[in-house]
Amino acid sequence: MNRWTDWAKKLKKEQVLILLLAGVLLLVISIPTEQDAGAGETENTIQETVQEKTDREILEERLTKALSQVEGVGKTEVMITLKSDGRRIVEKDTERSEGRDESGQEGTASVNTTAEERESTVYASDGQGGEVPYVTETLEPEIAGVLIVAQGGGDMALVQEITEAVMALFGVEAHKIKVMKME
């Protein structure tokens, strides 16, 4: 204990100040940054990715069910790839303000005009006491390609019917649809 008190007595003002600043620096470094706050955004992104998978899987299941009910198709497996995962467009309030300032001295006049625009997101209650952004439009995921493996995939007339059905349902071009015969 004496060693510490002797050491503390030998310190000069500058050394005490340096130790104090080093302590403050350590405190500032340990404060959470915006990256930590971004963890919540990562969770939202993960949740949206899970939602994308769910949307894709729902499309696959519905197409599988519909095709398996067509005569001659038999058992089917469907794989859909997405170009984009869809978007949700939220309502925004835009607030505009303009200001005009006229000043001048003898024989001169000066007019300054300022315009300011603020945009804020509109929120709605989620029924659990929280607020969620008000979604005005939901854009469906854009399909990049469809693969269908069917027991009846060897019949060219059936392949044509399946291709036309997928084109009608999803708006996908024929060259992005592949129908194959199941083993």
CYANA upper distance limits for C-alpha pairs under 8 A (distance plus 0.5 A):
  1 MET  CA      5 THR  CA      7.11
  2 ASN  CA      6 ASP  CA      6.48
  3 ARG  CA      7 TRP  CA      6.53
  4 TRP  CA      8 ALA  CA      6.56
  5 THR  CA      9 LYS  CA      6.69
  6 ASP  CA     10 LYS  CA      6.95
  7 TRP  CA     11 LEU  CA      7.25
 11 LEU  CA     15 GLN  CA      6.46
 11 LEU  CA     16 VAL  CA      7.01
 12 LYS  CA     16 VAL  CA      6.85
 13 LYS  CA     17 LEU  CA      6.65
 14 GLU  CA     18 ILE  CA      6.68
 15 GLN  CA     19 LEU  CA      6.72
 16 VAL  CA     20 LEU  CA      6.63
 17 LEU  CA     21 LEU  CA      6.63
 18 ILE  CA     22 ALA  CA      6.59
 19 LEU  CA     23 GLY  CA      6.77
 20 LEU  CA     24 VAL  CA      6.87
 21 LEU  CA     25 LEU  CA      6.58
 22 ALA  CA     26 LEU  CA      6.76
 23 GLY  CA     27 LEU  CA      6.87
 24 VAL  CA     28 VAL  CA      6.76
 25 LEU  CA     29 ILE  CA      6.68
 26 LEU  CA     30 SER  CA      6.79
 27 LEU  CA     31 ILE  CA      7.12
 32 PRO  CA     36 ASP  CA      6.61
 32 PRO  CA     37 ALA  CA      8.32
 33 THR  CA     37 ALA  CA      7.29
 34 GLU  CA     38 GLY  CA      6.58
 35 GLN  CA     39 ALA  CA      7.31
 37 ALA  CA     41 GLU  CA      8.18
 38 GLY  CA     42 THR  CA      6.86
 39 ALA  CA     43 GLU  CA      6.87
 40 GLY  CA     44 ASN  CA      6.89
 41 GLU  CA     45 THR  CA      6.71
 42 THR  CA     46 ILE  CA      6.62
 43 GLU  CA     47 GLN  CA      6.58
 44 ASN  CA     48 GLU  CA      6.64
 45 THR  CA     49 THR  CA      6.66
 46 ILE  CA     50 VAL  CA      6.71
 47 GLN  CA     51 GLN  CA      6.68
 48 GLU  CA     52 GLU  CA      6.62
 49 THR  CA     53 LYS  CA      6.82
 50 VAL  CA     54 THR  CA      6.70
 51 GLN  CA     55 ASP  CA      6.67
 52 GLU  CA     56 ARG  CA      6.66
 52 GLU  CA     85 ASP  CA      6.36
 52 GLU  CA    141 PRO  CA      8.49
 53 LYS  CA     57 GLU  CA      6.41
 54 THR  CA     58 ILE  CA      6.48
 55 ASP  CA     59 LEU  CA      6.80
 56 ARG  CA     60 GLU  CA      6.72
 56 ARG  CA     80 ILE  CA      7.25
 56 ARG  CA     81 THR  CA      8.27
 56 ARG  CA     82 LEU  CA      8.15
 57 GLU  CA     61 GLU  CA      6.57
 58 ILE  CA     62 ARG  CA      6.62
 59 LEU  CA     63 LEU  CA      6.63
 59 LEU  CA     80 ILE  CA      8.33
 60 GLU  CA     64 THR  CA      6.52
 60 GLU  CA     78 VAL  CA      6.13
 60 GLU  CA     79 MET  CA      6.82
 60 GLU  CA     80 ILE  CA      6.92
 61 GLU  CA     65 LYS  CA      6.59
 61 GLU  CA     78 VAL  CA      8.15
 62 ARG  CA     66 ALA  CA      6.63
 63 LEU  CA     67 LEU  CA      6.51
 63 LEU  CA     78 VAL  CA      7.71
 64 THR  CA     68 SER  CA      6.54
 64 THR  CA     76 THR  CA      6.44
 64 THR  CA     77 GLU  CA      6.78
 64 THR  CA     78 VAL  CA      6.46
 65 LYS  CA     69 GLN  CA      7.12
 66 ALA  CA     70 VAL  CA      7.53
 67 LEU  CA     73 VAL  CA      7.15
 67 LEU  CA     76 THR  CA      7.62
 67 LEU  CA    162 ILE  CA      8.07
 68 SER  CA     73 VAL  CA      6.48
 68 SER  CA     74 GLY  CA      5.97
 68 SER  CA     75 LYS  CA      6.25
 68 SER  CA     76 THR  CA      6.60
 69 GLN  CA     73 VAL  CA      8.10
 69 GLN  CA     74 GLY  CA      8.18
 70 VAL  CA     74 GLY  CA      8.12
 72 GLY  CA    152 GLY  CA      6.17
 72 GLY  CA    158 LEU  CA      8.00
 73 VAL  CA    150 ALA  CA      6.56
 73 VAL  CA    151 GLN  CA      6.46
 73 VAL  CA    152 GLY  CA      4.93
 73 VAL  CA    153 GLY  CA      7.48
 73 VAL  CA    158 LEU  CA      7.75
 74 GLY  CA    150 ALA  CA      6.95
 74 GLY  CA    151 GLN  CA      5.73
 74 GLY  CA    152 GLY  CA      6.53
 75 LYS  CA    150 ALA  CA      6.29
 75 LYS  CA    151 GLN  CA      6.15
 76 THR  CA    148 ILE  CA      7.38
 76 THR  CA    149 VAL  CA      6.09
 76 THR  CA    150 ALA  CA      4.83
 76 THR  CA    151 GLN  CA      7.13
 76 THR  CA    182 MET  CA      8.30
 77 GLU  CA    148 ILE  CA      6.36
 77 GLU  CA    149 VAL  CA      5.65
 77 GLU  CA    150 ALA  CA      6.99
 78 VAL  CA    146 VAL  CA      7.78
 78 VAL  CA    147 LEU  CA      6.31
 78 VAL  CA    148 ILE  CA      5.16
 78 VAL  CA    149 VAL  CA      6.94
 79 MET  CA    146 VAL  CA      6.36
 79 MET  CA    147 LEU  CA      5.61
 79 MET  CA    148 ILE  CA      7.02
 80 ILE  CA    143 ILE  CA      7.61
 80 ILE  CA    144 ALA  CA      8.15
 80 ILE  CA    145 GLY  CA      6.46
 80 ILE  CA    146 VAL  CA      5.15
 80 ILE  CA    147 LEU  CA      6.95
 81 THR  CA    143 ILE  CA      6.56
 81 THR  CA    144 ALA  CA      5.97
 81 THR  CA    145 GLY  CA      5.86
 81 THR  CA    146 VAL  CA      7.01
 82 LEU  CA    141 PRO  CA      7.16
 82 LEU  CA    142 GLU  CA      6.25
 82 LEU  CA    143 ILE  CA      4.90
 82 LEU  CA    144 ALA  CA      5.46
 82 LEU  CA    145 GLY  CA      7.60
 83 LYS  CA    141 PRO  CA      7.99
 83 LYS  CA    142 GLU  CA      5.88
 83 LYS  CA    143 ILE  CA      6.00
 83 LYS  CA    144 ALA  CA      5.28
 84 SER  CA    141 PRO  CA      5.99
 84 SER  CA    142 GLU  CA      5.59
 84 SER  CA    143 ILE  CA      7.72
 85 ASP  CA    140 GLU  CA      7.91
 85 ASP  CA    141 PRO  CA      4.97
 85 ASP  CA    142 GLU  CA      7.08
 86 GLY  CA    138 THR  CA      7.86
 86 GLY  CA    139 LEU  CA      5.61
 86 GLY  CA    140 GLU  CA      5.22
 86 GLY  CA    141 PRO  CA      4.36
 86 GLY  CA    142 GLU  CA      7.08
 87 ARG  CA    138 THR  CA      6.36
 87 ARG  CA    139 LEU  CA      5.55
 87 ARG  CA    140 GLU  CA      7.46
 87 ARG  CA    141 PRO  CA      8.04
 88 ARG  CA    135 VAL  CA      6.77
 88 ARG  CA    136 THR  CA      8.15
 88 ARG  CA    137 GLU  CA      6.42
 88 ARG  CA    138 THR  CA      4.96
 88 ARG  CA    139 LEU  CA      6.67
 89 ILE  CA    135 VAL  CA      6.13
 89 ILE  CA    136 THR  CA      6.32
 89 ILE  CA    137 GLU  CA      5.64
 89 ILE  CA    138 THR  CA      6.70
 89 ILE  CA    139 LEU  CA      8.39
 90 VAL  CA    121 THR  CA      7.68
 90 VAL  CA    122 VAL  CA      8.01
 90 VAL  CA    133 PRO  CA      6.73
 90 VAL  CA    134 TYR  CA      5.98
 90 VAL  CA    135 VAL  CA      4.77
 90 VAL  CA    136 THR  CA      6.03
 90 VAL  CA    137 GLU  CA      7.66
 91 GLU  CA    121 THR  CA      6.65
 91 GLU  CA    122 VAL  CA      6.05
 91 GLU  CA    133 PRO  CA      7.99
 91 GLU  CA    134 TYR  CA      6.22
 91 GLU  CA    135 VAL  CA      6.62
 91 GLU  CA    136 THR  CA      6.37
 92 LYS  CA    119 GLU  CA      6.86
 92 LYS  CA    120 SER  CA      6.01
 92 LYS  CA    121 THR  CA      5.03
 92 LYS  CA    122 VAL  CA      6.07
 93 ASP  CA    119 GLU  CA      6.09
 93 ASP  CA    120 SER  CA      5.74
 93 ASP  CA    121 THR  CA      6.70
 93 ASP  CA    122 VAL  CA      7.00
 94 THR  CA    117 GLU  CA      7.34
 94 THR  CA    118 ARG  CA      6.15
 94 THR  CA    119 GLU  CA      4.98
 94 THR  CA    120 SER  CA      7.07
 95 GLU  CA    117 GLU  CA      6.14
 95 GLU  CA    118 ARG  CA      5.54
 95 GLU  CA    119 GLU  CA      6.78
 96 ARG  CA    115 ALA  CA      7.77
 96 ARG  CA    116 GLU  CA      6.24
 96 ARG  CA    117 GLU  CA      4.95
 96 ARG  CA    118 ARG  CA      6.91
 97 SER  CA    115 ALA  CA      6.27
 97 SER  CA    116 GLU  CA      5.70
 97 SER  CA    117 GLU  CA      6.91
 98 GLU  CA    113 THR  CA      7.69
 98 GLU  CA    114 THR  CA      6.06
 98 GLU  CA    115 ALA  CA      4.81
 98 GLU  CA    116 GLU  CA      6.73
 99 GLY  CA    113 THR  CA      6.12
 99 GLY  CA    114 THR  CA      5.51
 99 GLY  CA    115 ALA  CA      6.82
100 ARG  CA    111 VAL  CA      7.46
100 ARG  CA    112 ASN  CA      6.18
100 ARG  CA    113 THR  CA      4.94
100 ARG  CA    114 THR  CA      6.87
101 ASP  CA    111 VAL  CA      6.14
101 ASP  CA    112 ASN  CA      5.49
101 ASP  CA    113 THR  CA      6.80
102 GLU  CA    109 ALA  CA      7.74
102 GLU  CA    110 SER  CA      6.19
102 GLU  CA    111 VAL  CA      4.95
102 GLU  CA    112 ASN  CA      6.88
103 SER  CA    109 ALA  CA      6.45
103 SER  CA    110 SER  CA      5.70
103 SER  CA    111 VAL  CA      6.92
104 GLY  CA    108 THR  CA      5.87
104 GLY  CA    109 ALA  CA      4.68
104 GLY  CA    110 SER  CA      5.96
105 GLN  CA    109 ALA  CA      7.09
121 THR  CA    133 PRO  CA      7.20
121 THR  CA    134 TYR  CA      8.38
122 VAL  CA    133 PRO  CA      6.44
122 VAL  CA    134 TYR  CA      6.23
123 TYR  CA    131 GLU  CA      6.38
123 TYR  CA    132 VAL  CA      5.89
123 TYR  CA    133 PRO  CA      4.86
123 TYR  CA    134 TYR  CA      5.59
124 ALA  CA    131 GLU  CA      5.96
124 ALA  CA    132 VAL  CA      6.00
124 ALA  CA    133 PRO  CA      6.60
124 ALA  CA    134 TYR  CA      5.95
125 SER  CA    129 GLY  CA      7.08
125 SER  CA    130 GLY  CA      6.35
125 SER  CA    131 GLU  CA      5.10
125 SER  CA    132 VAL  CA      6.81
126 ASP  CA    130 GLY  CA      6.08
126 ASP  CA    131 GLU  CA      6.03
126 ASP  CA    132 VAL  CA      6.57
143 ILE  CA    170 PHE  CA      7.81
143 ILE  CA    172 VAL  CA      7.44
144 ALA  CA    172 VAL  CA      8.04
144 ALA  CA    176 LYS  CA      7.52
145 GLY  CA    172 VAL  CA      7.71
145 GLY  CA    176 LYS  CA      5.30
145 GLY  CA    177 ILE  CA      6.38
146 VAL  CA    176 LYS  CA      6.91
146 VAL  CA    177 ILE  CA      5.36
146 VAL  CA    178 LYS  CA      6.88
147 LEU  CA    177 ILE  CA      6.50
147 LEU  CA    178 LYS  CA      5.43
147 LEU  CA    179 VAL  CA      6.56
147 LEU  CA    180 MET  CA      8.27
148 ILE  CA    177 ILE  CA      8.35
148 ILE  CA    178 LYS  CA      6.71
148 ILE  CA    179 VAL  CA      5.25
148 ILE  CA    180 MET  CA      6.68
149 VAL  CA    153 GLY  CA      7.33
149 VAL  CA    179 VAL  CA      6.37
149 VAL  CA    180 MET  CA      5.24
149 VAL  CA    181 LYS  CA      6.21
149 VAL  CA    182 MET  CA      5.93
150 ALA  CA    179 VAL  CA      7.75
150 ALA  CA    180 MET  CA      6.75
150 ALA  CA    181 LYS  CA      5.78
150 ALA  CA    182 MET  CA      5.54
151 GLN  CA    181 LYS  CA      6.01
151 GLN  CA    182 MET  CA      5.16
151 GLN  CA    183 GLU  CA      7.63
152 GLY  CA    158 LEU  CA      7.61
152 GLY  CA    181 LYS  CA      6.73
152 GLY  CA    182 MET  CA      8.01
153 GLY  CA    158 LEU  CA      7.43
153 GLY  CA    159 VAL  CA      6.43
153 GLY  CA    179 VAL  CA      6.67
153 GLY  CA    180 MET  CA      5.57
153 GLY  CA    181 LYS  CA      4.38
153 GLY  CA    182 MET  CA      7.27
154 GLY  CA    158 LEU  CA      8.48
154 GLY  CA    159 VAL  CA      7.95
154 GLY  CA    180 MET  CA      7.63
154 GLY  CA    181 LYS  CA      5.72
155 ASP  CA    159 VAL  CA      6.72
156 MET  CA    160 GLN  CA      6.70
157 ALA  CA    161 GLU  CA      6.88
158 LEU  CA    162 ILE  CA      6.64
159 VAL  CA    163 THR  CA      6.59
159 VAL  CA    179 VAL  CA      6.66
160 GLN  CA    164 GLU  CA      6.66
161 GLU  CA    165 ALA  CA      6.63
162 ILE  CA    166 VAL  CA      6.76
162 ILE  CA    179 VAL  CA      8.10
163 THR  CA    167 MET  CA      6.67
163 THR  CA    174 ALA  CA      7.11
163 THR  CA    177 ILE  CA      6.97
163 THR  CA    178 LYS  CA      8.21
163 THR  CA    179 VAL  CA      7.86
164 GLU  CA    168 ALA  CA      6.62
164 GLU  CA    174 ALA  CA      8.24
165 ALA  CA    169 LEU  CA      6.63
166 VAL  CA    170 PHE  CA      6.41
166 VAL  CA    171 GLY  CA      7.94
166 VAL  CA    172 VAL  CA      7.52
166 VAL  CA    177 ILE  CA      8.16
167 MET  CA    171 GLY  CA      5.40
167 MET  CA    172 VAL  CA      5.44
167 MET  CA    173 GLU  CA      6.73
167 MET  CA    174 ALA  CA      7.16
168 ALA  CA    172 VAL  CA      8.28
172 VAL  CA    176 LYS  CA      7.08
172 VAL  CA    177 ILE  CA      7.92
173 GLU  CA    177 ILE  CA      7.64
